Amino acid sequence: MFKKILVPTDGSSQAALAASTAAQLAKSQGAQVIGVYVIDPFPYIGIGDASAVGLQAYLTEAKAAAGQALDAVGKVCDAEGVTFAGDTIERNVVYEGILETAAAEGCDLVVMGSHGRQGIKALILGSVAQKVLTHAKLPVLIVKS
């Protein structure tokens, strides 16, 4: 039924739970897991050398966090005997990056975690999971912790 499962990760415990669920599902379906970490662009571009240094430091730290998060998903997949490939991308809007990756990779399912915010917190902070659900043209499985 599913051949490629996309697992967006931010390195959180919710993403880890989603990765575990995706790996188990992939194993049962003979599917592959594709991981993606979306980096927000550098928030400010100033003038002069300080800007270049700040940008480089930001990207270095963001790529390190992405690598750790994707490695964690890869280990979960490896433990289940599932093929894994991960990628880090940079997008202004995280949910759009997730959906672009799903389309580019030919994924037929997105499995992602949700922080499960409710009420005013959900309204103010928004939800990447909610936006993916709203805009996706493929099935989305939300794993709540």
Rosetta constraint file for C-alpha pairs under 8 A:
AtomPair CA 1 CA 29 HARMONIC 6.61 0.50
AtomPair CA 2 CA 26 HARMONIC 7.50 0.50
AtomPair CA 2 CA 29 HARMONIC 6.19 0.50
AtomPair CA 2 CA 30 HARMONIC 7.93 0.50
AtomPair CA 2 CA 31 HARMONIC 6.07 0.50
AtomPair CA 2 CA 108 HARMONIC 6.07 0.50
AtomPair CA 2 CA 109 HARMONIC 6.90 0.50
AtomPair CA 3 CA 26 HARMONIC 7.69 0.50
AtomPair CA 3 CA 29 HARMONIC 7.17 0.50
AtomPair CA 3 CA 30 HARMONIC 6.91 0.50
AtomPair CA 3 CA 31 HARMONIC 4.24 0.50
AtomPair CA 3 CA 32 HARMONIC 6.06 0.50
AtomPair CA 3 CA 107 HARMONIC 7.33 0.50
AtomPair CA 3 CA 108 HARMONIC 6.80 0.50
AtomPair CA 4 CA 26 HARMONIC 7.95 0.50
AtomPair CA 4 CA 31 HARMONIC 5.55 0.50
AtomPair CA 4 CA 32 HARMONIC 4.88 0.50
AtomPair CA 4 CA 33 HARMONIC 5.79 0.50
AtomPair CA 4 CA 34 HARMONIC 6.85 0.50
AtomPair CA 4 CA 106 HARMONIC 7.06 0.50
AtomPair CA 4 CA 107 HARMONIC 4.66 0.50
AtomPair CA 4 CA 108 HARMONIC 5.79 0.50
AtomPair CA 4 CA 109 HARMONIC 6.83 0.50
AtomPair CA 5 CA 22 HARMONIC 7.00 0.50
AtomPair CA 5 CA 26 HARMONIC 7.12 0.50
AtomPair CA 5 CA 31 HARMONIC 7.06 0.50
AtomPair CA 5 CA 32 HARMONIC 6.20 0.50
AtomPair CA 5 CA 33 HARMONIC 4.82 0.50
AtomPair CA 5 CA 34 HARMONIC 5.96 0.50
AtomPair CA 5 CA 107 HARMONIC 5.62 0.50
AtomPair CA 5 CA 108 HARMONIC 6.26 0.50
AtomPair CA 5 CA 109 HARMONIC 4.95 0.50
AtomPair CA 5 CA 110 HARMONIC 5.74 0.50
AtomPair CA 5 CA 111 HARMONIC 6.91 0.50
AtomPair CA 6 CA 33 HARMONIC 5.93 0.50
AtomPair CA 6 CA 34 HARMONIC 4.75 0.50
AtomPair CA 6 CA 35 HARMONIC 5.80 0.50
AtomPair CA 6 CA 36 HARMONIC 7.36 0.50
AtomPair CA 6 CA 102 HARMONIC 6.32 0.50
AtomPair CA 6 CA 107 HARMONIC 6.14 0.50
AtomPair CA 6 CA 108 HARMONIC 7.92 0.50
AtomPair CA 6 CA 109 HARMONIC 6.19 0.50
AtomPair CA 6 CA 110 HARMONIC 4.68 0.50
AtomPair CA 6 CA 111 HARMONIC 6.18 0.50
AtomPair CA 7 CA 18 HARMONIC 7.29 0.50
AtomPair CA 7 CA 19 HARMONIC 6.33 0.50
AtomPair CA 7 CA 22 HARMONIC 7.18 0.50
AtomPair CA 7 CA 33 HARMONIC 6.95 0.50
AtomPair CA 7 CA 34 HARMONIC 6.06 0.50
AtomPair CA 7 CA 35 HARMONIC 4.74 0.50
AtomPair CA 7 CA 36 HARMONIC 6.32 0.50
AtomPair CA 7 CA 110 HARMONIC 6.03 0.50
AtomPair CA 7 CA 111 HARMONIC 5.26 0.50
AtomPair CA 7 CA 112 HARMONIC 5.77 0.50
AtomPair CA 8 CA 15 HARMONIC 7.35 0.50
AtomPair CA 8 CA 35 HARMONIC 5.69 0.50
AtomPair CA 8 CA 36 HARMONIC 4.76 0.50
AtomPair CA 8 CA 37 HARMONIC 5.92 0.50
AtomPair CA 8 CA 38 HARMONIC 7.85 0.50
AtomPair CA 8 CA 98 HARMONIC 6.62 0.50
AtomPair CA 8 CA 110 HARMONIC 7.81 0.50
AtomPair CA 8 CA 111 HARMONIC 7.42 0.50
AtomPair CA 8 CA 112 HARMONIC 5.98 0.50
AtomPair CA 9 CA 15 HARMONIC 5.24 0.50
AtomPair CA 9 CA 16 HARMONIC 7.69 0.50
AtomPair CA 9 CA 35 HARMONIC 6.96 0.50
AtomPair CA 9 CA 36 HARMONIC 6.14 0.50
AtomPair CA 9 CA 37 HARMONIC 5.36 0.50
AtomPair CA 9 CA 38 HARMONIC 7.97 0.50
AtomPair CA 9 CA 69 HARMONIC 6.48 0.50
AtomPair CA 9 CA 70 HARMONIC 7.10 0.50
AtomPair CA 9 CA 73 HARMONIC 7.98 0.50
AtomPair CA 9 CA 112 HARMONIC 7.46 0.50
AtomPair CA 10 CA 15 HARMONIC 6.44 0.50
AtomPair CA 10 CA 37 HARMONIC 6.20 0.50
AtomPair CA 10 CA 38 HARMONIC 7.80 0.50
AtomPair CA 10 CA 66 HARMONIC 7.33 0.50
AtomPair CA 10 CA 69 HARMONIC 6.33 0.50
AtomPair CA 11 CA 15 HARMONIC 6.14 0.50
AtomPair CA 11 CA 16 HARMONIC 6.97 0.50
AtomPair CA 11 CA 65 HARMONIC 7.55 0.50
AtomPair CA 11 CA 66 HARMONIC 7.58 0.50
AtomPair CA 11 CA 68 HARMONIC 7.35 0.50
AtomPair CA 11 CA 69 HARMONIC 4.40 0.50
AtomPair CA 11 CA 70 HARMONIC 7.70 0.50
AtomPair CA 11 CA 72 HARMONIC 7.84 0.50
AtomPair CA 12 CA 16 HARMONIC 6.36 0.50
AtomPair CA 13 CA 17 HARMONIC 6.25 0.50
AtomPair CA 14 CA 18 HARMONIC 6.31 0.50
AtomPair CA 14 CA 112 HARMONIC 7.98 0.50
AtomPair CA 14 CA 113 HARMONIC 4.78 0.50
AtomPair CA 14 CA 114 HARMONIC 6.14 0.50
AtomPair CA 14 CA 115 HARMONIC 6.52 0.50
AtomPair CA 14 CA 143 HARMONIC 7.49 0.50
AtomPair CA 14 CA 144 HARMONIC 6.99 0.50
AtomPair CA 14 CA 145 HARMONIC 6.02 0.50
AtomPair CA 15 CA 19 HARMONIC 6.09 0.50
AtomPair CA 15 CA 112 HARMONIC 6.30 0.50
AtomPair CA 15 CA 113 HARMONIC 4.86 0.50
AtomPair CA 15 CA 114 HARMONIC 7.70 0.50
AtomPair CA 16 CA 20 HARMONIC 6.26 0.50
AtomPair CA 16 CA 72 HARMONIC 7.54 0.50
AtomPair CA 16 CA 73 HARMONIC 6.88 0.50
AtomPair CA 16 CA 113 HARMONIC 7.83 0.50
AtomPair CA 17 CA 21 HARMONIC 6.30 0.50
AtomPair CA 17 CA 113 HARMONIC 6.88 0.50
AtomPair CA 17 CA 143 HARMONIC 7.08 0.50
AtomPair CA 17 CA 145 HARMONIC 7.37 0.50
AtomPair CA 18 CA 22 HARMONIC 6.02 0.50
AtomPair CA 18 CA 111 HARMONIC 6.10 0.50
AtomPair CA 18 CA 112 HARMONIC 5.18 0.50
AtomPair CA 18 CA 113 HARMONIC 5.08 0.50
AtomPair CA 18 CA 142 HARMONIC 7.64 0.50
AtomPair CA 18 CA 143 HARMONIC 5.48 0.50
AtomPair CA 19 CA 23 HARMONIC 6.01 0.50
AtomPair CA 19 CA 73 HARMONIC 5.77 0.50
AtomPair CA 19 CA 76 HARMONIC 6.90 0.50
AtomPair CA 19 CA 77 HARMONIC 7.76 0.50
AtomPair CA 19 CA 111 HARMONIC 7.49 0.50
AtomPair CA 19 CA 112 HARMONIC 7.50 0.50
AtomPair CA 20 CA 24 HARMONIC 6.26 0.50
AtomPair CA 20 CA 73 HARMONIC 7.84 0.50
AtomPair CA 20 CA 76 HARMONIC 6.12 0.50
AtomPair CA 20 CA 77 HARMONIC 7.53 0.50
AtomPair CA 21 CA 25 HARMONIC 6.17 0.50
AtomPair CA 21 CA 111 HARMONIC 7.82 0.50
AtomPair CA 21 CA 143 HARMONIC 7.73 0.50
AtomPair CA 22 CA 26 HARMONIC 5.90 0.50
AtomPair CA 22 CA 33 HARMONIC 7.31 0.50
AtomPair CA 22 CA 111 HARMONIC 6.07 0.50
AtomPair CA 23 CA 27 HARMONIC 6.08 0.50
AtomPair CA 23 CA 33 HARMONIC 6.94 0.50
AtomPair CA 23 CA 76 HARMONIC 6.81 0.50
AtomPair CA 23 CA 77 HARMONIC 5.23 0.50
AtomPair CA 23 CA 80 HARMONIC 6.36 0.50
AtomPair CA 23 CA 82 HARMONIC 6.54 0.50
AtomPair CA 24 CA 28 HARMONIC 6.37 0.50
AtomPair CA 24 CA 80 HARMONIC 6.70 0.50
AtomPair CA 25 CA 29 HARMONIC 6.22 0.50
AtomPair CA 25 CA 31 HARMONIC 7.95 0.50
AtomPair CA 26 CA 30 HARMONIC 5.68 0.50
AtomPair CA 26 CA 31 HARMONIC 4.47 0.50
AtomPair CA 26 CA 32 HARMONIC 6.10 0.50
AtomPair CA 26 CA 33 HARMONIC 6.82 0.50
AtomPair CA 26 CA 82 HARMONIC 6.73 0.50
AtomPair CA 27 CA 31 HARMONIC 6.37 0.50
AtomPair CA 27 CA 80 HARMONIC 6.65 0.50
AtomPair CA 27 CA 81 HARMONIC 7.11 0.50
AtomPair CA 27 CA 82 HARMONIC 5.93 0.50
AtomPair CA 30 CA 82 HARMONIC 7.84 0.50
AtomPair CA 31 CA 82 HARMONIC 7.34 0.50
AtomPair CA 31 CA 83 HARMONIC 7.66 0.50
AtomPair CA 32 CA 82 HARMONIC 6.23 0.50
AtomPair CA 32 CA 83 HARMONIC 5.02 0.50
AtomPair CA 32 CA 84 HARMONIC 6.05 0.50
AtomPair CA 33 CA 77 HARMONIC 7.47 0.50
AtomPair CA 33 CA 82 HARMONIC 7.14 0.50
AtomPair CA 33 CA 83 HARMONIC 6.22 0.50
AtomPair CA 33 CA 84 HARMONIC 4.89 0.50
AtomPair CA 33 CA 85 HARMONIC 6.61 0.50
AtomPair CA 34 CA 84 HARMONIC 5.79 0.50
AtomPair CA 34 CA 85 HARMONIC 5.01 0.50
AtomPair CA 34 CA 86 HARMONIC 5.59 0.50
AtomPair CA 34 CA 87 HARMONIC 7.90 0.50
AtomPair CA 35 CA 70 HARMONIC 6.43 0.50
AtomPair CA 35 CA 73 HARMONIC 7.09 0.50
AtomPair CA 35 CA 84 HARMONIC 7.36 0.50
AtomPair CA 35 CA 85 HARMONIC 6.19 0.50
AtomPair CA 35 CA 86 HARMONIC 4.34 0.50
AtomPair CA 35 CA 87 HARMONIC 6.25 0.50
AtomPair CA 36 CA 70 HARMONIC 7.23 0.50
AtomPair CA 36 CA 86 HARMONIC 5.70 0.50
AtomPair CA 36 CA 87 HARMONIC 5.01 0.50
AtomPair CA 36 CA 88 HARMONIC 5.72 0.50
AtomPair CA 36 CA 89 HARMONIC 7.35 0.50
AtomPair CA 36 CA 98 HARMONIC 7.16 0.50
AtomPair CA 36 CA 101 HARMONIC 7.54 0.50
AtomPair CA 37 CA 66 HARMONIC 5.74 0.50
AtomPair CA 37 CA 69 HARMONIC 7.58 0.50
AtomPair CA 37 CA 70 HARMONIC 7.11 0.50
AtomPair CA 37 CA 87 HARMONIC 6.53 0.50
AtomPair CA 37 CA 88 HARMONIC 4.84 0.50
AtomPair CA 37 CA 89 HARMONIC 6.40 0.50
AtomPair CA 38 CA 66 HARMONIC 7.95 0.50
AtomPair CA 38 CA 88 HARMONIC 5.95 0.50
AtomPair CA 38 CA 89 HARMONIC 5.05 0.50
AtomPair CA 38 CA 90 HARMONIC 5.56 0.50
AtomPair CA 38 CA 91 HARMONIC 6.51 0.50
AtomPair CA 38 CA 94 HARMONIC 5.94 0.50
AtomPair CA 38 CA 97 HARMONIC 6.44 0.50
AtomPair CA 38 CA 98 HARMONIC 7.29 0.50
AtomPair CA 39 CA 62 HARMONIC 6.63 0.50
AtomPair CA 39 CA 63 HARMONIC 7.83 0.50
AtomPair CA 39 CA 66 HARMONIC 7.78 0.50
AtomPair CA 39 CA 88 HARMONIC 7.13 0.50
AtomPair CA 39 CA 89 HARMONIC 6.01 0.50
AtomPair CA 39 CA 90 HARMONIC 4.59 0.50
AtomPair CA 39 CA 91 HARMONIC 6.36 0.50
AtomPair CA 39 CA 94 HARMONIC 7.66 0.50
AtomPair CA 40 CA 90 HARMONIC 5.89 0.50
AtomPair CA 40 CA 91 HARMONIC 5.75 0.50
AtomPair CA 40 CA 92 HARMONIC 5.73 0.50
AtomPair CA 40 CA 93 HARMONIC 7.36 0.50
AtomPair CA 40 CA 94 HARMONIC 7.17 0.50
AtomPair CA 41 CA 90 HARMONIC 6.16 0.50
AtomPair CA 41 CA 91 HARMONIC 6.36 0.50
AtomPair CA 41 CA 92 HARMONIC 6.02 0.50
AtomPair CA 42 CA 55 HARMONIC 6.19 0.50
AtomPair CA 42 CA 58 HARMONIC 6.81 0.50
AtomPair CA 42 CA 59 HARMONIC 7.56 0.50
AtomPair CA 45 CA 51 HARMONIC 6.00 0.50
AtomPair CA 45 CA 55 HARMONIC 7.85 0.50
AtomPair CA 46 CA 50 HARMONIC 7.69 0.50
AtomPair CA 46 CA 51 HARMONIC 5.19 0.50
AtomPair CA 47 CA 51 HARMONIC 6.06 0.50
AtomPair CA 48 CA 52 HARMONIC 7.27 0.50
AtomPair CA 49 CA 53 HARMONIC 6.34 0.50
AtomPair CA 50 CA 54 HARMONIC 5.99 0.50
AtomPair CA 51 CA 55 HARMONIC 6.01 0.50
AtomPair CA 52 CA 56 HARMONIC 6.12 0.50
AtomPair CA 53 CA 57 HARMONIC 6.14 0.50
AtomPair CA 54 CA 58 HARMONIC 6.04 0.50
AtomPair CA 55 CA 59 HARMONIC 6.13 0.50
AtomPair CA 56 CA 60 HARMONIC 6.03 0.50
AtomPair CA 57 CA 61 HARMONIC 6.21 0.50
AtomPair CA 58 CA 62 HARMONIC 6.02 0.50
AtomPair CA 59 CA 63 HARMONIC 5.89 0.50
AtomPair CA 60 CA 64 HARMONIC 6.18 0.50
AtomPair CA 61 CA 65 HARMONIC 6.24 0.50
AtomPair CA 62 CA 66 HARMONIC 6.13 0.50
AtomPair CA 63 CA 67 HARMONIC 6.03 0.50
AtomPair CA 63 CA 88 HARMONIC 7.55 0.50
AtomPair CA 64 CA 68 HARMONIC 6.30 0.50
AtomPair CA 65 CA 69 HARMONIC 6.18 0.50
AtomPair CA 66 CA 70 HARMONIC 6.05 0.50
AtomPair CA 66 CA 88 HARMONIC 6.54 0.50
AtomPair CA 67 CA 71 HARMONIC 5.94 0.50
AtomPair CA 67 CA 88 HARMONIC 7.95 0.50
AtomPair CA 68 CA 72 HARMONIC 6.25 0.50
AtomPair CA 69 CA 73 HARMONIC 6.59 0.50
AtomPair CA 70 CA 74 HARMONIC 6.12 0.50
AtomPair CA 70 CA 86 HARMONIC 6.12 0.50
AtomPair CA 70 CA 87 HARMONIC 7.74 0.50
AtomPair CA 71 CA 75 HARMONIC 6.16 0.50
AtomPair CA 72 CA 76 HARMONIC 6.44 0.50
AtomPair CA 73 CA 77 HARMONIC 6.32 0.50
AtomPair CA 74 CA 78 HARMONIC 6.01 0.50
AtomPair CA 74 CA 84 HARMONIC 5.93 0.50
AtomPair CA 74 CA 85 HARMONIC 7.53 0.50
AtomPair CA 74 CA 86 HARMONIC 7.70 0.50
AtomPair CA 75 CA 79 HARMONIC 6.11 0.50
AtomPair CA 76 CA 80 HARMONIC 6.56 0.50
AtomPair CA 77 CA 81 HARMONIC 6.12 0.50
AtomPair CA 77 CA 82 HARMONIC 4.97 0.50
AtomPair CA 77 CA 83 HARMONIC 6.74 0.50
AtomPair CA 77 CA 84 HARMONIC 6.35 0.50
AtomPair CA 78 CA 82 HARMONIC 5.75 0.50
AtomPair CA 78 CA 83 HARMONIC 7.18 0.50
AtomPair CA 78 CA 84 HARMONIC 7.60 0.50
AtomPair CA 89 CA 97 HARMONIC 7.31 0.50
AtomPair CA 90 CA 97 HARMONIC 7.57 0.50
AtomPair CA 91 CA 96 HARMONIC 7.58 0.50
AtomPair CA 91 CA 97 HARMONIC 5.75 0.50
AtomPair CA 93 CA 97 HARMONIC 6.51 0.50
AtomPair CA 94 CA 98 HARMONIC 6.36 0.50
AtomPair CA 94 CA 128 HARMONIC 6.99 0.50
AtomPair CA 95 CA 99 HARMONIC 6.28 0.50
AtomPair CA 95 CA 128 HARMONIC 5.65 0.50
AtomPair CA 95 CA 129 HARMONIC 7.64 0.50
AtomPair CA 95 CA 131 HARMONIC 6.25 0.50
AtomPair CA 95 CA 132 HARMONIC 5.55 0.50
AtomPair CA 96 CA 100 HARMONIC 5.95 0.50
AtomPair CA 96 CA 132 HARMONIC 7.79 0.50
AtomPair CA 97 CA 101 HARMONIC 6.08 0.50
AtomPair CA 98 CA 102 HARMONIC 6.27 0.50
AtomPair CA 98 CA 132 HARMONIC 7.65 0.50
AtomPair CA 99 CA 103 HARMONIC 6.26 0.50
AtomPair CA 99 CA 132 HARMONIC 7.08 0.50
AtomPair CA 99 CA 136 HARMONIC 6.66 0.50
AtomPair CA 100 CA 104 HARMONIC 6.03 0.50
AtomPair CA 101 CA 105 HARMONIC 5.91 0.50
AtomPair CA 102 CA 106 HARMONIC 5.97 0.50
AtomPair CA 102 CA 107 HARMONIC 4.97 0.50
AtomPair CA 102 CA 108 HARMONIC 7.63 0.50
AtomPair CA 102 CA 110 HARMONIC 7.49 0.50
AtomPair CA 103 CA 107 HARMONIC 6.37 0.50
AtomPair CA 108 CA 138 HARMONIC 6.10 0.50
AtomPair CA 108 CA 139 HARMONIC 6.94 0.50
AtomPair CA 109 CA 138 HARMONIC 6.12 0.50
AtomPair CA 109 CA 139 HARMONIC 5.13 0.50
AtomPair CA 109 CA 140 HARMONIC 5.77 0.50
AtomPair CA 109 CA 141 HARMONIC 7.45 0.50
AtomPair CA 110 CA 138 HARMONIC 7.58 0.50
AtomPair CA 110 CA 139 HARMONIC 6.48 0.50
AtomPair CA 110 CA 140 HARMONIC 4.70 0.50
AtomPair CA 110 CA 141 HARMONIC 6.12 0.50
AtomPair CA 111 CA 140 HARMONIC 5.92 0.50
AtomPair CA 111 CA 141 HARMONIC 4.73 0.50
AtomPair CA 111 CA 142 HARMONIC 6.00 0.50
AtomPair CA 111 CA 143 HARMONIC 7.17 0.50
AtomPair CA 112 CA 129 HARMONIC 7.15 0.50
AtomPair CA 112 CA 140 HARMONIC 7.70 0.50
AtomPair CA 112 CA 141 HARMONIC 6.46 0.50
AtomPair CA 112 CA 142 HARMONIC 5.24 0.50
AtomPair CA 112 CA 143 HARMONIC 6.00 0.50
AtomPair CA 113 CA 129 HARMONIC 7.35 0.50
AtomPair CA 113 CA 142 HARMONIC 5.61 0.50
AtomPair CA 113 CA 143 HARMONIC 4.70 0.50
AtomPair CA 113 CA 144 HARMONIC 5.87 0.50
AtomPair CA 113 CA 145 HARMONIC 7.59 0.50
AtomPair CA 114 CA 127 HARMONIC 7.97 0.50
AtomPair CA 114 CA 129 HARMONIC 6.10 0.50
AtomPair CA 114 CA 142 HARMONIC 6.43 0.50
AtomPair CA 114 CA 143 HARMONIC 6.24 0.50
AtomPair CA 114 CA 144 HARMONIC 5.30 0.50
AtomPair CA 114 CA 145 HARMONIC 7.21 0.50
AtomPair CA 115 CA 144 HARMONIC 6.84 0.50
AtomPair CA 115 CA 145 HARMONIC 7.06 0.50
AtomPair CA 116 CA 144 HARMONIC 6.39 0.50
AtomPair CA 116 CA 145 HARMONIC 7.41 0.50
AtomPair CA 117 CA 121 HARMONIC 6.02 0.50
AtomPair CA 117 CA 122 HARMONIC 5.00 0.50
AtomPair CA 118 CA 122 HARMONIC 4.98 0.50
AtomPair CA 118 CA 123 HARMONIC 7.75 0.50
AtomPair CA 119 CA 123 HARMONIC 6.45 0.50
AtomPair CA 120 CA 124 HARMONIC 6.03 0.50
AtomPair CA 121 CA 125 HARMONIC 5.70 0.50
AtomPair CA 121 CA 126 HARMONIC 7.65 0.50
AtomPair CA 122 CA 126 HARMONIC 5.14 0.50
AtomPair CA 122 CA 127 HARMONIC 6.56 0.50
AtomPair CA 126 CA 130 HARMONIC 7.84 0.50
AtomPair CA 127 CA 131 HARMONIC 6.34 0.50
AtomPair CA 128 CA 132 HARMONIC 6.15 0.50
AtomPair CA 129 CA 133 HARMONIC 6.15 0.50
AtomPair CA 129 CA 142 HARMONIC 7.33 0.50
AtomPair CA 130 CA 134 HARMONIC 6.11 0.50
AtomPair CA 131 CA 135 HARMONIC 6.12 0.50
AtomPair CA 132 CA 136 HARMONIC 5.53 0.50
AtomPair CA 132 CA 140 HARMONIC 7.84 0.50
AtomPair CA 133 CA 140 HARMONIC 6.40 0.50
AtomPair CA 136 CA 140 HARMONIC 7.49 0.50
